[in-house]
């Protein structure tokens, strides 16, 4: 009798990542993953204690991919900006996992690489050591929020996107000026969330870094 195949941790994570390309974290389950691998759930719990631990491991692989080949260049602000854009690009290729990272975080090698680069960049900024942990935390929250928000837009189908644009046009251009005077005033200048997202990403991050710079002795 042939024994049941034993899947490696990397093979399990590969398959989980594939499933998460077409579903979100809420609908993903260890049972579905086991079915895709042709095994039972109990065999996967030898590698991961629960679904959350598994999702964190999958998200961490995206962080590792973002840091692969990374070399710090420029001053501290350029380093943090470059890191943020690498995270944006990496999760842009697998947007379903951006929400996983934002919700569950990660404690693996990829997470440590990102943490190390952010902390080291902040150390070179001239900030006192006592202020760096709080500033690091704010930058991470901002990056996770921006990456997750942008990834959510990219998962829309063309039909869903167009429907959203139509609703936007109705909500903005059709606003009653008596009830919504400010909205009516700026209606033709307000842009939908999908417009110039990279520019917005960089500008928002730059504002956070400028605030940090203003506090450097």
Secondary structure, DSSP 8 states (H G I E B T S, - for coil): --------HHHHHHHHHHHHTSS-TTT--HHHHHHHHTS-HHHHTTT-SSHHHHHHHHHHHHHHHHHTT----SSHHHHHHHHHHHHHHHHHTTTHHHHHHHHH---SHHHHHHHHHHHHHHHTTT--HHHHHHHHHHHHHHHHHHHHHHHHHHTS-HHHHHHHHHHHHHHHHT--TTT-HHHHHHTTT---TTTTHHHHHHHHHHHHHHHHHHT--
